[in-house]
Amino acid sequence: MYNSARAYILHHNSFNRAFTKEIFVMSRKSPLRYPAVPLVVHDPYFSIWSFDDTLNGHWHHHWTGSSIGLGGLIRIDGKTFTWSGGEQVAPLLPQTSCRVLPTRTVYTFEGEGIRLTVTFLTPALPHRLEVLSRPLTYLVFRVDSTDGRAHSCEVYFDCGGEPCVDRPGDQVVWSRYHHNAFELLSFGAANQQPLLRSGDDLRIDWGHFYLGAPHRFGAQTAIDENRILRGRFAAEGKLPDSDNLDMPQRANQNWIALALALPLAVPAAGSAEAWAVLAYDDVLSIEYLYRRLPAYWRCKVSSFSELLTLAADEFDALRRECEAYDEMLMADAERAGGSEYAEICALSFRQSIAAHKLVADIDGTPLFFSKENFSNGCIATVDVTYPSAPLYLLTAPALLKGMLIPILDYAETGRWKFPFAPHDLGTYPLANGQVYGGGERTDDNQMPVEECGNMLLLAGALVEFGGDLDFARRYRETLKLWADYLLDKGYDPENQLCTDDFAGHLAHNTNLSLKAILALGAWAAVEKKLGNAAESKKYRAAAEEAAKRWKNDACDESGFYRLAFDRPGSWSQKYNLVWDRLLGLGLFPADIAETEMAHYRKIQTRYGLPLDSRRSYTKFDWIVWCAVLTGKRDDFEALVAPLYTWLDETPTRVPLCDWYETEDGRQVGFQARSVVGGVFIGMLADPELRKKYLALCR
């Protein structure tokens, strides 16, 4: 019906906003019990989640588990109820639904003749980099009359200083500002330490957190101890007339909070609406090769004040665009893999993006740095980029390129002396050189075949799906060096780590061999498009010869394919094989994928397919890659269905973990990582969807 994704969005922007919300959100409540719900989710530091079934059952958390108090109350005709937080100064307003969509999380509550809809709207539009990088979430409140009567309502919201300090015992200061669009309140760490520390279980301790309400809504605002703010509002519907000025204080000393109260006069059988913003200005975001870089939006907007002005001016348009984008993405995901797959994509979307920071290099080039959340804290890890890549290949190849460029530039500095690709660039947020394994010093505990294969396959995908020959031409010599390494070392890997490094070293890894073979095939295709026919033939011939050998060497007497060439009776997920079909390489006969799939379907459990024959644990992202191997819808749905069951039943309540036990659904490790972007491989496998989303980027 629509010639492009952009036409689809423009068409839906013409709809009445209320109509879109009512039809798409309210009539399609998700039955899924989310392990954790994204609220304000932007980057590894500005990341707030609910770990519970209801928004008003407990306090909320940073993705690391550190508590963050978002308090929410509503007065309905003089009676006060709680809609957010763990301290009930008033009875709970019953929550009736929660829906996670790609750019929005929507909660509804009902009682006393009204319906309260609270939307956390984060304009995470991958194809609009400046908007994507804005560290700002809209908090939208809508109250509908459900009993046909008019109602006098006030919605209250507060937040403490926890988002701007590493530990609750750290000191904060606060202030308020006059802004042309907002009544603006702010917290900051008393001891600002920009880019001085790196680590995994670490939160930000510099920059400023903001809560703002547009002037036109006539909000009350105050800064005081949260017990005073909540108690006064619950009892009287008012906030204190003056702010607490006794600062600095530890964030947990008296739990000082920023608060606002928005009046909403709800007409009979009608609705009223107001909104606020939660924002974070980190000023400096990433240190890359000792250059301190700002967030990407700063190369497009002159100041944080101007950013807030844009946020106010563009709210209506951005909301319509996000609603239409959500509807489009969910419909396309359902078309690609069914309704349960669409729900998995929605939950993965913001998590993957928010495990990165988008910054501008000194020449304005967008660089997209990942963090290995609860893995080891590494930044720009190549074998984390690799599984996350399908989301970005589909929706914004510029973001994938922004992940690869820092690795390639680092490899060309002269500091990197090995003939294989690096693993990482440091520990977040300091991307100053590899720290994993032997770092820059030795080849101990490196991942040479893994990372070379990853870089070549992703470079090949950028060329195949996006036609980015300039990128391939710019880095040809470095990529060719890594292709030559795979020619020599890739077919039968020595005892080394792969991306599943938690499983330990493994020699003769057949899945890693697959990666090397397919990477050579992908590089042959790139060389051909660059006009280097002789080089293309060399790499293609090597890949074809290796593929023939692999089928014989990896095949077990039982019929399926081994974990390692020298381990009879073993098996493993062959997720790397997916690129043979996606890139149209045609190196392996289809019966290999068919054989593997039959085995997977036979041995998978209630919660999914184990990673290999050694243990019962699995990787969430790789299962979806395996589901794509045959290209058959029935196979895809058979492997994805247990993932949906796991999400609904896992006892571990954290942002999506990607390493868990298939027997009881419990987390083994990792959470809130970018690799869940890999679930979009089901959509990426559809050529028409690739064209549709690529059109948005132009």
C-alpha positions, 0 to 999 in steps of 0.5 A: 500500500505504501511505497516507503516507510517514510510514506507510511509514517507521513500518512499516519501522522495525518491521523488524529493523535487520540485515534491512533493511541486508542486504536493501537495501544488500548485495543492491543494490550500485551499479555506478556509479563515483562521481566523488566519495563523500560521507562527512561532509557537512553544510554548506559548511564541515563537508564531507569527501569521498572523491575515489577509487574506494576509501576506503583508496587515498588521503587524503580531501578537503574539497569544495574539494580541501583534504586531510583525513586520516581514518585507518582500521585494523582488527586481525583476530586479531592481523593489522592491515589498512588500511580508510581513508586514503592511508598504508598502515602495514598491508596494505589490506583489500580493498574490495568495495563502495561504495553512496551512499544519500540519508542514508548512504554504505556501504563493505564490505571483506572478508578474513581471514574477516570482512566489515567494513561502515563506514557514514557515517550523516548523518540528513539528513531534510529534513522534520525540521529540527532533526535535519537541522541537527545537525552530526553524522555517525555512523560505524558499524562492523559486523564479520561472520564470513564463515568460520563462526569467531569472531574478535577484532577492533579497529577503529581510526579517527583524524582530524587538525585539518584540519577546523577550520582554513582552511589546514593551516599554521594552528595548532590546539589539542586537548583531551578532555572527560568527557561523560555519553554519550561519551568525547570528543576535540576540535580547535579553531583556536588563533586563533578568528575567527568570521564575520570572513572571507568567500570561495569557496575558504575553510574554517572557522577557528572552532568545535570539531571532535569525535570521540566514542565511547559509553562502553559500547563501552570504546574506547581513545582518545588524542591524538598524532602520527598516525604514533605512533598508527597505528604503535602500533595496527598493531604492538600493537593499543594506543594511547598511555597519555597525550596529546601536550600540546605545543600549539598546533601547526600542523595539518601540523607533526606531524599531531596526530590524535584517535584511538579503537580499538573492540574487537569480539568477533565470534561464530562465524557472527555479527556485532559492532557499535560506532559513533562520532560526528564532530561540529562545533560552530560556535557562530555560523554565518551573519551576516545583515543584521549579525545573527550567527545560530546553527545551527537546532538551537540554537533547539531544544536548549540546548547542544552537550552536550545535542545529544550526549546526544540523538545517543546516545539517538536513535541506534537510532531515527534509524538505522532512520528513515534506512534506511527513508527511503533505501529509500523515496526510492530506490524512489520515484525508481526508479518515477519515472525508473528505476534509473539516475535513482535513483542520480543522486538519491542522489548529489545528495541530501546534496550539495545539502543540504550546500551550505547552512547552516540557521540560526534567525533571532532569532524562530526562523524557519528560514533556509536559506542556500546557498553558490555553491561554486566559482562565486563564493562568493555566499550566498543566490543566487536563481538557485542557489535556483531550480535546486535547488528541486525537492528542497525543494519535494518533501521540505521546502517549509519549506527553500525558504521559508527560502531565499526569505524572506531575499531578500524581507526584504532587498528590503523594507529600503529598501537595495534600490532597484531594481524587480527582485529581488536576485541574492544577499545577499553572500559566504558566510558574510556575508549583509549585502547584494548583491555581484554585478554593481553590488551595491546601487549600479547595475544593471550586470551584474544579472539583472533578468528572471532573478531576478524570474522565479525568485522568482515561479515559486518563490512560485507553486510554494509556493502550488500544491504546499504551499498556503502562502497566508500566505507569498504574502500576507505578501510580496504587494506585493514579489512584485507589484512584480516581476510588474509589472517582468516585464509591462514588461520580460520578454517580449523581454529586453534584453542581460543575464545569465541564470542561465547567466551563464558564457555571457555577456550575451544579448539577446532570450533566448527561454528567459528570455522563457519564464521571464517568461511562465510567472512571470506565469502563476504569479503570476496563479494566486497572485492568484486564490487570494488572492482578487484576481480582477481582478489575476489576470485582468490577469496571466493575460491578459498571459501568454496573449498573450505565449505566443501571440507567443512561439510565432511569434517564437521558432520557427526555419525548421528547426522547433525554437525559437531561442536568441534571437528574432533568431538564425536557426539557433540553439537552446537548452535550454528548461528553463524551460518545465517549469513550464507542466506542473508548475504546470498553467498551460496557457499553451503548446501541447504540441507545443512541448515535443514539438518541442524533445524530438525535437531534443534526442534527435537532437543529444545526445552520449554525455555529454548534451545541450549547453546551446545552439548556441554551445558543447558544454558543458552544465549537469547540472541543466538536462538533467533539467529538459528530460527532464521537458518532455513527461511521457513516460517514454521521453523522460525516460530518453533524456535521463537515460541519458547523465548516468549514463554521464557520472558513471561515466566523467568523468575529473574526480574531484570532488563533482558538478560541474554545468558540464561538456563533453559531448564528453569529460566533463571539468569546466568549472567549479563543484563541490559546488553545491546546484543538483544538487537540481534532478534531483529534478524528475523526482519532483516532476513526479509529483503522488502523490509530492508528496502523499506527501512533503508528508505527512511535513512535517505 
